[in-house]
Amino acid sequence: MEIIKILTEEFSLKPFQVENTVKLIDEGNTVPFIARYRKEATGSLDDQILRELSDRLSYLRNMEETALKIKAAIEEQGALTEELVSAIDSAKTLTELDDIYRPYKKKRKTRASAAKEKGLEPLAELIYAQSPDCEEPIKLAENYIDPEKGVETAEDALQGAMDIIAEKISDDADIRKRMRFVCSAHGVLSVKAVGEELGVYEMYKDYSEPLSKIPDHRILAINRGEKEDFLKVSVDFDRDKAMFIIAKNHIKEGSPATAAVKAAAEDAYTRLIFPSVERELRSELTERASASAIKVFSTNLRQLLMQPPVKDKVTLGLDPGYRTGCKVAVVDGTGKVLDTGVIYPVPPKNKVEEAKKIIKELVKKYSVQVFAIGNGTASHETEVFAAEVIRELDDGLSYMVVSEAGASVYSASKLAAEEFPDYDVSLRSAVSIARRLQDPLAELVKIDPKAIGVGQYQHDMPQAKLNTALDGVVEDCVNTVGVDLNTASVQLLSRVSGLSSAVAKNIVAYREENGKFNCRTQLKKVAKLGPKAFEQCAGFLRIADGKQPLDNTSVHPESYKAAESLLKLCGYTDSDVKNGKALGIAENAEQRGLDSLAEDLQIGVPTLKDIIKELERPGRDPRDELPAPLLRSDIMSIEDLKTGMELTGTVRNVIDFGAFVDIGVHQDGLVHISQITDRFIKHPSEVLKVGDIVKVWVLCVDVAKKRISLTMRKDKLNEAK
């Protein structure tokens, strides 16, 4: 198998890009490191492409290994031919390899194997040959009656022979391949209700849709309904088409044995081929749908983690609740907890005035600048309360409703207990909510990505694949932003390229014992952090006030010499970098010519461009270049909404059929895919991403069901009125 050639063609890349990437992966380099510091080798491939290529590489290598095992197993049986070798080498999937190997596999006891044990294989061969001048099959069968072997009659012998023929037809790799292809193109997924009460599955009571057209989210919904015993699912396919495919390969007309072979073919299709093909097609549909859902989940997670932080603001976090009260936590601009408490502004206690007094005192005492309100139980009532407090204070305060997804998981975790041993679970949640507003990435990295709530059907997907994909997203985001070596938690450090959880703990332990890191090279003194780990992690770790100004940039230590030479050539010093006075370096470099400058510095042009960008803005946060989050000071309820009302909202989740938008009421509104734009799009993610600030109009409101339909197309309002 020419893996490099296959990858080159599938990803539409140049051979050198694939060859170098494979080599770098095999050398143990991480994806973030390759994406950021080996651009010359890969042709500047981004982290997402690199991960896809790495996954595909693993699949192809697994196929290669499986093919070798199959060849060896068939050769042991003395059955390996040049034709078989060619078929194995030409296989494109593991399923195709399995089809080729099927006739040579050691099978469990089957009707065909039982018939072979009775000595009926020669009879089967005679019948299958379908010679024009052969005797009638029943007549041929009389010669194979053997009561000692359990063949009492000619009918018994004939049935056994037909069982052997049926299995032979079923084991035909070409038949199975063609059957899957045609069934996939022309088959129909049929869904029936199991009982009367279907709940959310009502639309699938009597439902059918071509396999080739059914959308991914519908597949997952139907699968869940089947798993919960609400639905019965099957694949319908034209039997005549199937038998035509089989007949072309196995039926010879004009023989007394033709009818028997046809009957065996019918049995092969009904009993062996179609049930297997049906399982495979449904498995393929599920795999495709899961891959699509994982991709959407990953995209949403990436966008959520890369939300701009509300930096350097004293924040008051509110974790709403009814009976147990609303938990309060004040944190400073760095996330350090300043104060905590509990208030009861909502039923059943309704201590509104007392709660207002407490909040106002906290605001004045700590100069609070913004409120972060969790979106869980009693969120709406707490939001109304907070808006009233803000109006009464009238000093420029604002608030934002923050997703609580995963907060309870974090607050009850061992990690939270270690971080806040003196706080109960609810107060930890309030701290987490406040910090989520200040730095979403640093806080959310402590939580299992599946618990963050930006996907669909995550419990129905292959968990290993989902975990791998989401962990990859977290790793990419952490390394894109960079990590402050002197403040980062163990959890954040463990997501840095090349650092394990154990080494992350050792870094924190070293920091606690020896004080702040003054330079990146000190990392080499950390226990179990070897040369390879240092190479992988160093560029992603920042030291704000260290000895070396370049340590506060994403310039890798291996490029320090080049960076310092560049500064000297352009008339700048280290202190200019530290003080942000190297802003003219890009223009200066352009005048000198990037190609010749890169050659003089013995680095590639992509690396040179990255160095220039970092020298101009040391310590830059790529998230700062994104639109700031939408902070509110007012409040509405669903009852306030009217058709045609124009609102500004924040995209909370993007799914296959639309996007959910936070418009400042307790319920998010749905913008259906048809309402996003007036042009055709395959998926909402082509236009929208999590965190986008969008202008929407209310299409309709169902107060009883708490459903809000929105549009981003003003032209659709007339249709709604």
N, C-alpha and C positions, 0 to 999 in steps of 0.2 A: 504493500500500500504506500503510495507516494503522498504522505501526510502533508508535507510542505506545499505540494502542488494543489492538493484539495483545499487547504486553508486559503491559499492565495486566490483561488478561483471563487470560493464561497464568500470571502470577505472583500473581494475586489481590491486586493492589496498588491503591492510589488513584492517579488520574491525576497528581497533583502529585508523588508519589514517583518515578514513572517519568520524567516530564518533567524534573525537577530532576537526577535521576541521569544521564540521557542528556546533559544540558547540562554537568554536571560532568566526565563522561568525555570529552566533546568538547573541553573546555577544557584537557585534559592532566593532570587530577588522578589520582593513583594510588588504587587501591582501599583500601589501609590509611588513607590520609589522608581519603578520603570517609567511610569507616566510622567513623573516630574523631572527626573534626572538622567534619563537615557533617551531623550527625544531624538538625538541624532541617529541612534541605532534603530529606533522604531518608526522614524518618519513622523514623530509627534502624535502617535496614537493616544487617545484619551483612555481614562481608566475603565469606562464602560466597554469599549471595544476590546481592551486587553482582557477583561474578565470573560467576555463572551468567547474570545479566541482561546483562552486558557481552558474553559469548560469544553469547548469543541475538541481541543487537543486531547483532553482526557478521554472523551468519548471515542475518538478515532484510535487512540492507543489501546483502549479496551477492546475495540473491534479487531484490531490487528492481533492482539494477544488471543482473543477468542478464535479467530480464523486459524491461527497456528495450532491451537488445541484441537479444533475440528479436523484439520488435515491429519494430525497425528493419530486421532481416534479412528478415522476412516482407513488410514494406511494400515493400522494394526489389524483391521478386518480384511486387508488385502483387496480393498475395493476402490482405492484412490486412483482416479483416471485424470488424464490431462483436461478433459472436459469439466470434471468436478473442480479441479484446481482453478481453472479459468472462472468458473461460476462463483467460487468462494472469493477469489480476488476481485471480482467485479461487484460483489454485494455492497450496497450502499448503507444498509442498516443492520442492526443486530437481529431484527425480525427476519430479514432475508437470509441471514446466516443460519438462523434457527430452522427456517423452512428447508434449506439445503441439507442440513444435518438430520432432519426428522426421520428419514428412512433408515438411518444408521444408528439411531439412538437405541439404547436398551430401554424397551418399553415395559410398563407394567403389564400384567396379564390382560389381554384383549381378546375379543372374539376371533380376530384373525390369528393371533399367536396360538390360541387354543386349537384352531383348525389346522395350523401348521404342525402342531404336535401330533395330530391325528393322521399326518401324512397326506394331507389334501392339497399341498402346494403344487404338485405336478398337474392335478386336475384344474386348479385355478389357472395355471399357465396355458393349458390347452384351450380352455374356454376364452380366456382373455385374448389369445392370438386371433380368434374370430376368423378361422380359416373358412373359405367358401365351401369346401367339401368336407368339413368336419361333421361328426354325428351330432344329433340333438344332445344338449348338455345333460339331460336326465339319463340318456342312454350311456354317455361317457361316465356318469357318476356311479353307475352300477358296478363298475370295475373297482371302486374304492370303498365298497361296503366292507367294514371290518368291526364286528361287534366287540372284539377285544379292546379296540381303541375308542369305543363309544360311538361308532358310525353304524347305526342299526339299519338304515335304509338309504336308498339312492337320494331321497329328498334331503336327508341329513348331510350327505356328502356334498350335494349341490349347494346347500345353504352355507356350509363351511367354506367352499370354494368362493362363493360370492362375497363372503365376509373378507376373505383374503384380497379379492379384487377391489372391494370398497376401500380397504385400507391402503392399497397400492395407489388408487386414484387420489385418495386424501393426502397421501405423502408427496404428491407431485408439487414441487416448489413453484414451478411456472404457473400451475393452476391457481394456487393460493395467492401468488403475487397479482395475477390478473383479476382474480375474484375480489381482492381487497381494493384494487384500483377502481373497478367498475362499480362495486358496491358503494365505495366512498363517493363516487361521482353521481350515482343514481339512487342510492338507498335513502330511506326515510326513517327518521327517529319518531317512533310512535309512543305516545304517553297516555295511559288510562288511569282513572281514579281507582283506588283500592276500596275506599269507604265513601260515606256521604259527606262527612265533615273534613274539608280540605284546608281551611284557614287561608294562609298566604299562598297556597298552591292552587287556588280555585281556577285560575286561568289555564291550568294544565289538566283540567278534568277530562277532556277529550281533545288531545292536542297532537299535531304532527307537523314536522318541518324537515325539509331535505337536509341530509347530513352536510352537504356542501355549503349550506347557507346559514345554518343555525349559529347565532352569535355565542361567544365564549361565556358570557355571564349567564346565559340561559342554560347552557350545559351544566354549569355548576349548581344552578338553582334546581334543575331537574334531578341531578345526582343527589342533592341533599333531600329532596322530597322522597326519592326512592329509598334512601338510607333510613329515613324516619317512617317508612311504611305507609306513606300517603299515596304514593304513585307506583305504577308498574310500567317499566320501560322496556321497549324492544326495538329492533331494527327490522324494517320491512324492505324486502327486495324481490324484484321480479324473478320468479323461479325459472321461467322459460329462458331468460337471459343467462342465468347461471348454468342451466343444463346445456345451452348452446356452447358456452365456453368449454365445458367438460367434454362434450361430444366431439369437438374439433380435435382434441388430443387423444381421446380414448375409444371412440366408437367407430367401428367399421361396418358399414351397411352390407347387406347381402349374404350374411352368414347365419346358419342355424343358431349360433351362439350370441348373435347381436342382442337379442331381447334380454338374455340373462345379464350381459354386461351393462345394458341400459338400466336394468333393475338395480344392479350393484352400484352404478353411478348415482342413481336416485338416492339410494341408501347412504352412499358416501357423502353426498351433499347435505341431506337432512340430518344425519346423525353425527357426522364428523367435521365436515368442512364449514358449513354455515355457522354452527354454534361457536366454533373457534374464531372464524372471521368476525362474527358479531362481537365477541369479547375483545378482540384486538382493535376493532374500529372504535368501540366505546372507550377502550383504554387510550387510544390515540386522541380521541376527542377530549377526554379528560386531561390528558397530558398537555395538549395544546391550550386548553382553557386555563389550566393551572399556570402554565408558563406565561400566558397573557396576563393573568391576575397578579402573578408575582412581579411581572414587569411594571404593571400599574402601581402596585403597592410600593415597589422600589422607587419609582419616579416620585410618588407622593411623599415618601419618607425623606428622600433626598431634598425635596423642596421645603419640607417642614423643618428639617435639621439646619438648612441653610437660610432660615428666616433671619432677617436683620435683628440683632439684639438691641434692646433699649438700654444703652450703656450708661453707666455712671449716674443712675437715678436711684434715689432712695425709694424703695418700693414696699407697699403694704399689700401682702397677700391675704386673700379671703377665701377660706374653704367653707362653702355654704353648708347648712344643715338645719333641720327642724328641731327635733327633740333635744339633740345633743348640742345645739347651738352652732354658731358660725365661728370657726377657728381663725385667729388673726396672727400674722407674723410680719414684723417689720425687718427688712434687710437693707444694709447699706449698698452703695454702688458697686461693691465687690462681691455681694452675696452673703456677707457676714451678718448673722442674726443679731439684731439689736434689742428686740422685745417680742413677746408673744402674749396671747390672751384669748379669751372666749367672750363673745357677745351673743345676745338673743334678740335680734331685731325682727324675727318672723314668728309665726305661730309655731308651737302653742303658747309660748311665754310672752311674745310681743313686747319685750322691753326696749321699745324703739328709742325713747329719749335717753335712756341709760347707755344704750349702744352708741348713739350719736356722740354723747359726751366723751366716751372712751376713745372713739376713733378720732375725734377732733383734737383731743389731748395728744394722741400719738402723732398725728400729723404735725402739730406745732412743736412738740418735743424733739422730733427727729427730722423735721423739714421734709416730710414725705412729698414726693413729686408725682407719683402715679400709683393707681390701684390695679392689682391683678386679681380677677375674680374667677374662681373655678366654675365650670359649666355643668356641674352635677346637680344633685338634689337641692332644691330651694335656691337655685342659681338666679332665677328671674326675680324673685322677691328680694334677694340680696342685692341684685343689680339696681332695682328700684331704690332701695335704701341708700346704696352708695351714691347714686345720682343725686339724691336729695341732700346728702352730706356735702357733696361737691358744690351744689348750687348755694347752699347756706354758707360755706366757707368762702366761695367766690374769690379764689386766689390762683386760678389757672390750673387746678388739678384736672387730671383726666383718668380714664380707666380703660381697661381692655378685658374682655372675657377670654379666658385661657382654657384650652382643652385640658380636662382632668385625666384623660385617658392614660392609664398606667400609674397614676399618682398613688392609688391605694396599694398597687403592687409594690411600688418603691417604698412607701411608708411602713409597710409591714415586713420589709426585707431585712436580712442580716446587715446589709450595707447601710441602710438608714439607721438601724440600731447602733452601729459602730460610729456613724457620723453624728447622731444626736441621741446619745444614751440617756439623757435626762428628760427628753420630750416623749409624750405619748404619741401614738400613731397619727392621730388627727392633726396635731400641731406640726408634725413632720410634713404632712400634706400641704399645709398652709405655706411652709417654707419653700417646698418644691414648686408650688404654683407661682410664688413671687419670683423665684429664680428662673422659671421658664420664660417669663417675660424679659428678664434681664439678659439671659443667654440661653436660648432654646437648646443649642447643641450641647453645651456643658452639662445641662440638667437632664435632657432626654437620653443622653448616652448611658445613664445609670439604669435605664429601664429596658426590659426585653422589647425589641422593636415591634414584635407582634402585638404588644399591649398598647401601642400608641394610637391605634384607631384611625389609620388612613388607608384602609384597604377593604376588600370584600372577600367573604368566604375563606378567610385565612385558615380556619380550622379544617377545611375540606381539602387543602392542598398538601402535597408531599412535604412534610415538616422539615426534613433534612435540606431539601432544595430551597425552601422558603428561608430557613435560618441562614444558610450560606449566602443567599442573595442579599438579605437584609443586613447581615453582618458586614458584607462587602460595601454596602452603601454607607453604613456608619463609619467604617474605616476610611473610605474615600473622603467623606465630609470632614472628619476630624483632621485628616492630613492636608486637605485643601486649605482649611482655615489656619492650621498650625496651633501649637499648644504652648502655653507659658510654662516653662520647666519648673519655675519656682512657686507656682500656685496650683497647678493641675492636680486633680484627684487621681487616685490609683485607677479608677474606672476610665478616666479620660486618657491617661498615659497608656493603659493597656490596649487602646485602639490605635496607637501610633505605630506606624510601619516598623516592623522588626522587633517590637517589644511584646513579650508575653506578660501575663498577669503577675507572675512571680518576679520578673525583672522590674515591672512597674512598682511593685511593693518595695523592692530593694532601692529604687530611686527615691521614693518618699522617705524610706528609713534613712538613707544617706543624707537627705536634705534636713531631716529632723535632727540628726546627730551632728552634722557639720555646718549647718546654716545654709543660706542661699547659694546656688550655683553662680559662679562668677564668669564661667566660660564653658563652652560645649565640651572641650577636651576633658573636663572633670568627670564627664560621664564614663570615661574609660576606667575610672576608679570604682565604679559601682559593681557590686558582686554579680557575677554571671552575665555581665554585659560585654560580650566579646567584640572583636574587630568587625565581624559581619553585621552584628546587631547595631553597632555604632554607625556603620556605613548606611544602613537602612533608615535609622531613626533621626540622625543628627540634624538633617536639613529641615525637619518638621518641628523641632523643638526650639522655642524662642527664649532668649534671656534679655529682658528689657534694659537693664542698667548694668550690663557686664563690662568686662575689660575690652572686649572686642565688639565694636559696633555691628559687625556683620553677623554676630550671633543673634541679633534681633531681626534678622531677615530670613527668607527661605533660600538664600544662597548656601549651597552645600560647602562644608569645609574643604572638600576636594577642589573647589573653585575659588577659594579665598585668594590664592596667588594671582589668578586671572583678574578677579574683582579689584584687588589692590593696584595692579598694573593699569587697569582701565581708569581708575580714579586718578592716578598719577598722570597718565597721558592726557586726560581731560582737564587737569588743573584743579583737582579736588583732593581733600584729605579725609581721614577717618572721622574727624570731628564734624566735617560738613555733613556726612551721612548721619551721624548721631543727632545733629541739630536740625535735620531736614532741609539742608541748604544745598543739596545736590540736584535740584530740580532741572537744571539745564543740561544734564548729562546725556539725555536722549538726543537732543538736538545736536550736541557736540559730536556724539558718536555717528549720527546720520551723515554729518558733514564729512567725517573721515572715511565713511563707507563701511557698512557693517561687514561685508565679506572680507575686505582686507584687514579690518580690525580684528575679526574673529581668527583669521589666519595668524596674525601677529601674536595674539594671546593664546594660540594653540587650543582653541575651543570651537565648538560649532556655533552657527548663527542662532539657532533656537536657544541655546544656553546663554549666549551673549544677550539676547533680548530679555530673557528672564532676569539676568543679573541687573541690567539697566533698570528694569521696572522696580526691582527691589531696592536699589540704591536711591532711587528717586523718592520712594515712600517706604522706608523701613518700618517693620511692624504693621504693615497694612493688613486689614481684614477684608477679604473679598466680599463679605456680606454687607459691608457698608456701602457698596456700590449699588445695592438693590433698593427698591422703594421702601420707605419706612413703614412699619405696621400702622394700621388704622386705630388710633386711640379715640375714645368717645367720652362725651360728658353728658349725653342725654340718654333717654330710655324710652322705648316703645313696647307695647304688647301686641300680640297677634290681632287683637280686636281693633287696634288703631289702623291696621293696614287696609287700604282701599285699592281696587283695581285701577291701574294706571299710575300709581304712586311711584315716583322716582326715588331710588335709594342708592347709597354707596355701601358696598359690603366687601367682605374678605372671603376668598375661596378657602373652604375648610377641607374638602375632600373631592377628588376627581375620580369618577368611576366610569364604567363602560358606556352607560347610557346618559351621562350628564355630570353635573357638578353641584355640590351643596355649598351654599353661600351664607355666611353669617351676616345678617342685615340689622343686627341690634335688637332682635327679639329672641325669646328663649329657644324657638325652633329655627333651625336652618332652613332656608328655602331651596327648592330644587330648580335648577336651570336644565331642562331637558336638552339633549344634544341638538335637537332640531331648533332650539331657541338660542343657541350660542352665537351663530353667525348665519349670514344668508348664503354662504357658499357651502358646498358639500365637504364634510370632514368624516374620516373613518372613526376617529376617536376624539373625545373632548380635550385630551392632553395636547392635541395639535394647536390648540388656541389658549387653553387655561392651565395654570399650575397652582398648587397649594400655596397660599399666601398672597396671591394676586389681589390687588384692590380693583374692584370692578363696579361699573355703573349698571344697575338693573332696574327693571320696572315690574310691578306686581301684575301678574296675569289673573290669578284667582286665589282665593283663600278659603279653606275649609276649616272653620274654627273648631267644629266638633271633632274632626279627625286630626286636628293640629297639623295640617298640610298646607304649605305655601308653594305655589307655582310662580316662577319668575321667568323673565325673558331678558336677554341682552339685545334683542331686536325691537326697536321702537315701532317698526312697521307692523308688528304682530299685535299691538295694543288694540287696533281697530277691530280685529277679528274677535278679541276677547270681550269687547263692549257690546 
